[in-house]
Amino acid sequence: MANKEPKGAYNRAPTFNGENHDYWKECMSVHIQSVEMDVWDAVVNGRFQPQVDVNGVAQEKPKADWSDDDKKKVQYEYHSVSHCKTAKAMWDALEILHEGTVDVKQ
């Protein structure tokens, strides 16, 4: 089961060919982390929800009070993949988000 990808080729997302899932999973993890650690945090921890402390209790922060950083973190996952119906569609959306379309690349 030799991998045909050159070592260190993390400039694009690794493809899964149905074999050696553990290796692919590790490569995908490294790839996402190399793109943006906040994206990886969204993968590991789920949807980011801005919160505010009210009398020692964390509560959902009203959207009107979100900082630019809060908005950025929410956008990493929500706006990128909320419209997607499949995992493939999610990956494609994330690829366009971080790498651009073919027209943009040219």
Secondary structure as UniProt FT lines:
FT   TURN            7..8
FT   HELIX           21..35
FT   HELIX           37..45
FT   STRAND          51..54
FT   TURN            55..56
FT   STRAND          57..60
FT   HELIX           63..65
FT   HELIX           68..81
FT   TURN            82..83
FT   HELIX           87..99
FT   HELIX           102..105
//
